[in-house]
């Protein structure tokens, strides 16, 4: 009965999230539902002493990444830099390659640290114009944005500032550039398989006579600017991507050379959490990199940003819901993990392939990310409960923490994109489409493709180790 309660709770979380109920309300309710099946889990104590501390702990650790990322994305949007990048890429590739242009534009923005929600709003008007001009069915726009925004740039490309790439760092003592070769291979597989799928789908639909299909859509505009779309100059494009490049450069320099060379003995003191440098240096590098990019962007676009304080304030408020949603899911996971029945579930996940920790890690994170409908939430839940066990198993098997990091990050980006995923629901709303018309293609590029790439990375990592 206890495990049944957990399963009912998980299914309820998936179902009601799909129905649009706010996870800030849903997560604690479903957590307490699971507790009600356990005689040793009093409801109020489980909420105030387990759920809320886990939620607060996540906020303490990762709020700066969400906050700075949201501010940076808002500045990119309000200054017109995001629109410049999108229009430049589109002008070079052409309307007949609208799918590729949208994927590349999204990839450039998200790899530079812009929130996928900001990217979706910024690129959608450009996608409308390109798809209409190329007579590409509109229902492929969500999948094109999804492929460029939350697949290979989120979990595969080394150094990506995505939160999913930051979460494993304190658990494994790694940096955002863990296992770069394997990450690059996985990214190529995700991009290649996804693009071939969408390009093939577009061609087949066009041969059947299906065109854009939404004649009532308004004309495309440069996202966030209200200006007619045009081809920006190379200088304007270089200016727009410079802050994005700085995120990667600063992150790499700080995490690889500057911070490790400093004396961090003070971290052993109780007032600093009695922690180790390995647990925090990766996160520090990422925070400093995004902050530096914000300062550079403010300097470069001081004449284009009419109300920079307003943009910063809106970006700050825009970070609240995503970080609290994810933290609430972490609180849910911590509550489930504290139940007596979870030990049996955990042992079952580890027991799937105890002699192959990479396989066990990939399967466990995929399952938990799918259940919660969140890559970051599922990843945090899995690592909170199982990271220590994975490290012990990996040490016995001669597997490096860098490889554990890359597999964990990539596994979080597979089954998370099920229909109840918040990003999927938001993306479909932005594009004015529904699950019936567009979700099958989203699933192909953002579920099947990343899962296949993760399997390949697990295989290569098992054979050749981390590289």
VENJOKA-V462867 format. One record per backbone hydrogen bond with DSSP energy under -1.0 kcal/mol. NH is the residue of the N-H (numbers start at 1). CO is the residue of the C=O. E is the energy in kcal/mol with one decimal. If there is no record, write none. Layout:
nh=NH co=CO e=E
nh=NH co=CO e=E
//
This chain:
nh=5 co=1 e=-2.1
nh=6 co=2 e=-1.5
nh=7 co=3 e=-2.5
nh=8 co=4 e=-2.9
nh=9 co=5 e=-2.2
nh=10 co=6 e=-2.5
nh=11 co=7 e=-2.7
nh=12 co=8 e=-2.4
nh=13 co=9 e=-2.2
nh=14 co=10 e=-2.2
nh=15 co=11 e=-2.8
nh=16 co=12 e=-2.6
nh=17 co=13 e=-1.6
nh=18 co=14 e=-2.0
nh=19 co=15 e=-1.4
nh=20 co=17 e=-1.4
nh=21 co=16 e=-2.3
nh=25 co=22 e=-1.1
nh=26 co=22 e=-2.8
nh=27 co=23 e=-2.5
nh=29 co=25 e=-1.5
nh=30 co=26 e=-2.8
nh=31 co=27 e=-2.3
nh=32 co=28 e=-2.5
nh=33 co=29 e=-1.7
nh=34 co=30 e=-1.8
nh=35 co=31 e=-1.9
nh=36 co=32 e=-1.7
nh=37 co=34 e=-1.3
nh=38 co=35 e=-2.3
nh=41 co=38 e=-1.3
nh=46 co=42 e=-2.3
nh=47 co=43 e=-1.9
nh=48 co=44 e=-2.8
nh=49 co=45 e=-2.3
nh=51 co=46 e=-2.6
nh=52 co=47 e=-2.3
nh=54 co=50 e=-1.6
nh=55 co=51 e=-2.2
nh=56 co=52 e=-2.9
nh=57 co=53 e=-2.5
nh=58 co=54 e=-1.9
nh=59 co=55 e=-2.0
nh=60 co=56 e=-2.5
nh=61 co=57 e=-1.6
nh=62 co=58 e=-2.8
nh=63 co=59 e=-2.0
nh=66 co=62 e=-1.8
nh=67 co=63 e=-3.1
nh=68 co=64 e=-2.7
nh=69 co=65 e=-2.2
nh=70 co=66 e=-2.3
nh=71 co=67 e=-2.2
nh=72 co=68 e=-2.7
nh=73 co=69 e=-2.3
nh=74 co=70 e=-2.2
nh=75 co=71 e=-2.4
nh=76 co=72 e=-2.3
nh=77 co=73 e=-2.0
nh=78 co=74 e=-3.0
nh=79 co=75 e=-2.2
nh=82 co=76 e=-2.1
nh=84 co=80 e=-2.2
nh=85 co=81 e=-2.2
nh=86 co=82 e=-2.2
nh=87 co=83 e=-2.8
nh=88 co=84 e=-2.5
nh=89 co=85 e=-2.2
nh=90 co=86 e=-2.2
nh=91 co=87 e=-2.4
nh=92 co=88 e=-1.6
nh=93 co=89 e=-1.9
nh=94 co=90 e=-2.6
nh=97 co=94 e=-1.2
nh=98 co=95 e=-1.5
nh=101 co=97 e=-2.6
nh=102 co=98 e=-2.3
nh=103 co=99 e=-2.2
nh=104 co=100 e=-2.7
nh=105 co=101 e=-2.5
nh=106 co=102 e=-2.4
nh=107 co=103 e=-2.5
nh=108 co=104 e=-2.6
nh=109 co=105 e=-1.8
nh=110 co=106 e=-2.8
nh=111 co=107 e=-2.5
nh=113 co=110 e=-1.4
nh=114 co=109 e=-2.2
nh=119 co=115 e=-2.5
nh=120 co=116 e=-2.3
nh=121 co=117 e=-2.0
nh=122 co=118 e=-2.4
nh=123 co=119 e=-3.0
nh=124 co=120 e=-1.8
nh=127 co=123 e=-2.7
nh=128 co=124 e=-2.5
nh=129 co=125 e=-1.7
nh=130 co=126 e=-2.4
nh=131 co=127 e=-3.0
nh=132 co=128 e=-2.3
nh=133 co=129 e=-2.3
nh=134 co=130 e=-2.2
nh=136 co=131 e=-2.8
nh=138 co=212 e=-2.6
nh=140 co=137 e=-1.7
nh=141 co=138 e=-2.6
nh=144 co=140 e=-2.0
nh=145 co=141 e=-2.6
nh=146 co=142 e=-2.7
nh=147 co=143 e=-2.6
nh=148 co=144 e=-1.8
nh=149 co=145 e=-1.8
nh=150 co=146 e=-2.5
nh=155 co=151 e=-2.0
nh=156 co=152 e=-1.2
nh=157 co=152 e=-2.6
nh=159 co=176 e=-2.6
nh=160 co=157 e=-1.5
nh=165 co=162 e=-1.4
nh=167 co=163 e=-2.2
nh=169 co=166 e=-1.2
nh=172 co=168 e=-2.3
nh=173 co=169 e=-1.9
nh=174 co=169 e=-1.1
nh=178 co=175 e=-1.4
nh=183 co=179 e=-2.3
nh=184 co=180 e=-2.4
nh=185 co=181 e=-2.1
nh=186 co=182 e=-2.5
nh=187 co=183 e=-2.3
nh=188 co=184 e=-2.4
nh=189 co=185 e=-2.2
nh=190 co=186 e=-2.5
nh=191 co=187 e=-2.9
nh=192 co=188 e=-3.1
nh=193 co=189 e=-2.7
nh=194 co=190 e=-2.1
nh=195 co=191 e=-2.8
nh=196 co=192 e=-2.4
nh=197 co=193 e=-2.0
nh=198 co=194 e=-2.4
nh=199 co=195 e=-3.1
nh=200 co=196 e=-2.2
nh=201 co=197 e=-2.5
nh=202 co=198 e=-2.6
nh=203 co=199 e=-2.2
nh=204 co=200 e=-2.3
nh=205 co=201 e=-2.5
nh=206 co=202 e=-2.3
nh=207 co=203 e=-2.2
nh=208 co=204 e=-1.3
nh=209 co=206 e=-1.4
nh=210 co=205 e=-2.7
nh=217 co=214 e=-1.7
nh=222 co=227 e=-3.3
nh=225 co=222 e=-2.3
nh=226 co=222 e=-1.4
nh=237 co=233 e=-2.1
nh=238 co=234 e=-2.6
nh=239 co=235 e=-2.3
nh=240 co=236 e=-2.0
nh=241 co=237 e=-2.2
nh=242 co=238 e=-1.2
nh=245 co=241 e=-2.6
nh=246 co=242 e=-2.0
nh=247 co=243 e=-1.3
nh=248 co=244 e=-1.1
nh=249 co=245 e=-2.4
nh=250 co=246 e=-2.8
nh=251 co=247 e=-1.9
nh=252 co=248 e=-2.4
nh=253 co=249 e=-2.7
nh=254 co=250 e=-2.6
nh=255 co=251 e=-2.3
nh=256 co=252 e=-2.2
nh=257 co=253 e=-2.1
nh=258 co=253 e=-2.2
nh=259 co=254 e=-1.9
nh=262 co=259 e=-1.5
nh=267 co=264 e=-1.7
nh=268 co=265 e=-1.8
nh=269 co=266 e=-1.8
nh=272 co=269 e=-1.3
nh=273 co=270 e=-1.9
nh=274 co=269 e=-2.4
nh=275 co=267 e=-1.8
nh=279 co=276 e=-1.1
nh=280 co=277 e=-1.4
nh=281 co=277 e=-2.7
nh=284 co=280 e=-2.7
nh=285 co=281 e=-2.4
nh=286 co=282 e=-1.8
nh=287 co=283 e=-2.5
nh=288 co=284 e=-2.7
nh=289 co=285 e=-2.2
nh=290 co=286 e=-2.2
nh=291 co=287 e=-2.3
nh=292 co=288 e=-2.5
nh=293 co=289 e=-2.0
nh=294 co=290 e=-2.0
nh=295 co=291 e=-2.1
nh=296 co=292 e=-2.3
nh=297 co=293 e=-2.5
nh=298 co=294 e=-2.5
nh=299 co=295 e=-1.8
nh=300 co=296 e=-2.8
nh=301 co=297 e=-2.5
nh=302 co=299 e=-1.0
nh=305 co=301 e=-2.2
nh=311 co=307 e=-2.2
nh=312 co=308 e=-2.5
nh=313 co=309 e=-2.6
nh=314 co=310 e=-2.7
nh=315 co=311 e=-2.6
nh=316 co=312 e=-2.2
nh=317 co=313 e=-2.4
nh=318 co=314 e=-2.4
nh=320 co=317 e=-1.1
nh=323 co=319 e=-2.0
nh=324 co=320 e=-2.5
nh=325 co=321 e=-2.7
nh=326 co=322 e=-2.3
nh=327 co=323 e=-2.6
nh=328 co=324 e=-2.4
nh=329 co=325 e=-1.8
nh=330 co=326 e=-2.1
nh=331 co=327 e=-2.4
nh=332 co=328 e=-2.1
nh=333 co=329 e=-2.5
nh=334 co=330 e=-2.7
nh=335 co=331 e=-2.0
nh=336 co=332 e=-2.4
nh=337 co=333 e=-2.7
nh=338 co=334 e=-1.3
nh=339 co=336 e=-1.2
nh=342 co=339 e=-1.0
nh=345 co=341 e=-1.6
nh=346 co=342 e=-3.7
nh=347 co=343 e=-2.4
nh=348 co=344 e=-1.8
nh=349 co=345 e=-2.2
nh=350 co=346 e=-2.8
nh=351 co=347 e=-2.1
nh=352 co=349 e=-1.1
nh=356 co=353 e=-2.1
nh=360 co=356 e=-2.1
nh=361 co=357 e=-2.7
nh=362 co=358 e=-2.4
nh=363 co=359 e=-2.5
nh=364 co=360 e=-2.5
nh=365 co=361 e=-2.4
nh=366 co=362 e=-2.0
nh=367 co=363 e=-2.4
nh=368 co=364 e=-2.5
nh=369 co=365 e=-2.8
nh=370 co=366 e=-2.2
nh=371 co=367 e=-2.2
nh=372 co=368 e=-2.2
nh=373 co=369 e=-1.5
nh=374 co=369 e=-1.2
nh=378 co=374 e=-2.5
nh=379 co=375 e=-2.2
nh=380 co=376 e=-2.3
nh=381 co=377 e=-2.4
nh=382 co=378 e=-2.5
nh=383 co=379 e=-2.6
nh=384 co=380 e=-2.5
nh=385 co=381 e=-1.6
nh=386 co=382 e=-2.7
nh=387 co=383 e=-1.8
nh=390 co=386 e=-2.4
nh=391 co=387 e=-2.5
nh=392 co=388 e=-2.0
nh=393 co=389 e=-2.5
nh=394 co=390 e=-3.0
nh=395 co=391 e=-2.4
nh=396 co=392 e=-1.8
nh=397 co=393 e=-1.7
nh=399 co=394 e=-3.1
nh=404 co=400 e=-1.6
nh=405 co=401 e=-2.5
nh=406 co=402 e=-2.2
nh=407 co=403 e=-2.4
nh=408 co=404 e=-2.4
nh=409 co=405 e=-2.6
nh=410 co=406 e=-2.4
nh=411 co=407 e=-2.6
nh=412 co=408 e=-1.6
nh=413 co=410 e=-1.0
nh=414 co=411 e=-1.1
nh=417 co=414 e=-1.3
nh=421 co=418 e=-2.5
nh=425 co=421 e=-2.1
nh=426 co=422 e=-2.4
nh=427 co=423 e=-2.7
nh=428 co=424 e=-2.5
nh=429 co=425 e=-1.7
nh=430 co=426 e=-2.4
nh=431 co=427 e=-2.1
nh=433 co=428 e=-2.5
nh=438 co=434 e=-2.0
nh=439 co=435 e=-2.1
nh=442 co=438 e=-1.5
nh=443 co=439 e=-3.0
nh=444 co=440 e=-1.7
nh=445 co=441 e=-1.9
nh=446 co=442 e=-2.9
nh=447 co=443 e=-1.6
nh=448 co=443 e=-2.5
nh=449 co=444 e=-1.4
nh=451 co=447 e=-1.9
nh=452 co=448 e=-2.4
nh=453 co=449 e=-2.3
nh=454 co=450 e=-2.4
nh=455 co=451 e=-2.1
nh=456 co=452 e=-2.0
nh=457 co=453 e=-2.4
nh=458 co=454 e=-2.5
nh=459 co=455 e=-2.1
nh=460 co=456 e=-2.9
nh=461 co=457 e=-2.9
nh=462 co=458 e=-2.1
nh=463 co=459 e=-1.7
nh=464 co=460 e=-3.1
nh=465 co=461 e=-1.8
//
